[in-house]
Amino acid sequence: MKAKLIISIFLCEMAGVAGSIFTAPAIPAWYDKLIKPSFVPPSWLFAPVWVILYLLMGIAFYLVWKDEQVNPYVRGGVLLFSSQLALNILWSYLFFGLQSSLYGLIDIALLWIFIVLTTVQFKKVSKTAFLLMLPYLLWVSFAAVLNFFLWRLN
């Protein structure tokens, strides 16, 4: 059981590391030069928020994955979670790596849908996992609005 928890958290945090490969160099070279809406948070806030969100996601994933032998909804939850995690990493590549707010917007719309589907599926397995996914859903909702405004302003 402990191994699954560690793997779950590690997997999610590594998704953040993978995304940061595209994000870090693009901030001073591209992102800082964009016209931003008035509600954009300070840049320093993003990293700690994402570290916490990946931790919560990892715990949520563990709470679902640990029941794989007894709950028929686990397989769907694992598949949906994996899909949304891939879309999460892809967003960093599209938005920061390709410096495309349009491609990022398309991806984040798909990501949001997969987060909702994942969260609903997780609720069938664990109410706690469901609740742990809600901050992520809220932050990505905010990020989608921000992404939209960055696309419109630039």
C-alpha positions in Angstrom: 0.0 0.0 0.0 2.8 2.5 0.9 4.5 1.8 -2.4 1.3 2.7 -4.3 1.0 6.0 -2.4 4.6 6.9 -3.1 4.3 6.0 -6.8 1.1 7.9 -7.1 2.5 11.1 -5.7 5.8 10.7 -7.5 4.0 10.2 -10.9 2.0 13.4 -10.4 4.9 15.5 -9.2 7.0 14.2 -12.2 4.2 15.4 -14.5 4.9 18.9 -13.0 8.6 18.5 -13.6 8.0 17.4 -17.2 5.8 20.5 -17.7 8.4 22.8 -16.2 10.9 21.7 -18.8 8.8 23.7 -21.3 7.6 26.4 -18.9 10.8 27.6 -17.2 12.7 28.8 -20.3 9.6 30.4 -21.9 8.7 32.6 -19.0 11.4 35.2 -19.5 11.7 34.7 -23.2 8.0 34.8 -24.1 5.4 34.8 -21.3 6.7 37.9 -19.4 6.3 39.9 -22.7 2.6 39.0 -23.1 -0.1 41.4 -22.5 -1.9 40.0 -19.4 -5.3 40.6 -17.9 -5.5 42.5 -14.6 -6.4 39.3 -12.7 -3.2 37.3 -13.5 -1.5 36.1 -10.3 2.1 36.8 -9.7 4.4 34.4 -11.5 6.0 33.2 -8.2 2.6 31.8 -7.1 2.3 29.2 -9.9 5.0 26.8 -8.7 3.9 26.3 -5.1 0.2 26.0 -6.2 1.1 23.3 -8.7 3.3 21.4 -6.2 0.3 21.3 -3.8 -2.2 20.3 -6.5 0.0 17.5 -7.8 0.3 16.2 -4.2 -3.5 16.3 -3.8 -3.9 14.6 -7.2 -1.4 11.9 -6.2 -3.2 11.2 -3.0 -6.5 11.1 -4.8 -5.1 8.7 -7.5 -3.8 6.5 -4.7 -7.1 6.3 -3.0 -8.7 5.1 -6.2 -5.8 2.8 -7.4 -5.5 1.0 -4.0 -9.0 -0.4 -4.5 -8.3 -1.9 -8.0 -9.1 -5.5 -6.8 -12.5 -4.7 -5.2 -14.1 -1.8 -7.2 -15.2 -2.1 -10.8 -14.9 1.7 -11.3 -11.1 1.8 -10.6 -10.1 0.9 -14.1 -12.0 3.7 -15.7 -10.7 6.1 -13.0 -7.1 5.1 -13.7 -7.6 5.5 -17.5 -9.3 8.9 -17.2 -6.7 10.1 -14.6 -3.8 9.0 -16.9 -5.5 10.8 -19.9 -5.9 14.1 -18.0 -2.4 13.9 -16.7 -1.1 13.5 -20.2 -3.2 16.5 -21.3 -1.8 18.4 -18.4 1.8 17.9 -19.6 0.7 18.5 -23.2 -0.7 21.9 -22.2 2.8 23.1 -20.9 4.3 22.0 -24.2 1.7 23.6 -26.4 1.3 26.9 -24.4 4.9 27.4 -23.3 7.0 25.1 -25.6 5.3 26.1 -28.8 4.3 29.5 -27.4 0.8 29.1 -28.6 -2.0 30.4 -26.4 -4.5 29.1 -29.0 -3.2 25.5 -28.9 -3.0 25.8 -25.1 -6.6 26.9 -25.0 -7.8 23.9 -27.1 -5.8 21.6 -24.8 -7.0 23.1 -21.6 -10.6 22.8 -22.7 -10.0 19.0 -23.3 -8.1 18.8 -20.0 -11.0 20.4 -18.1 -13.4 17.9 -19.6 -11.1 15.0 -18.6 -10.7 16.4 -15.1 -14.4 16.5 -14.7 -14.8 13.0 -16.0 -12.0 11.8 -13.7 -13.4 13.5 -10.7 -16.9 12.0 -11.3 -15.4 8.6 -11.8 -13.3 9.0 -8.6 -16.4 9.8 -6.6 -17.7 6.3 -7.5 -14.6 4.8 -5.7 -13.8 7.3 -2.9 -15.5 10.5 -1.7 -12.2 11.7 -0.4 -10.5 11.2 -3.8 -13.4 13.2 -5.3 -12.8 16.0 -2.8 -9.1 16.1 -3.3 -9.6 16.6 -7.1 -11.8 19.7 -6.6 -9.0 22.2 -6.0 -7.3 21.0 -9.2 -10.6 21.4 -11.1 -11.0 24.9 -9.7 -7.4 26.0 -10.5 -7.6 24.6 -14.1 -11.0 26.4 -14.5 -9.2 29.6 -13.5 -6.2 28.7 -15.7 -8.6 28.2 -18.7 -10.1 31.6 -18.2 -6.6 33.1 -18.0 -5.5 31.2 -21.1 -8.5 32.5 -23.0 -7.7 36.1 -22.0 -4.0 35.7 -22.9 -5.1 34.4 -26.3 -7.5 37.3 -26.9 -5.1 39.9 -25.7 -2.2 38.7 -27.7 
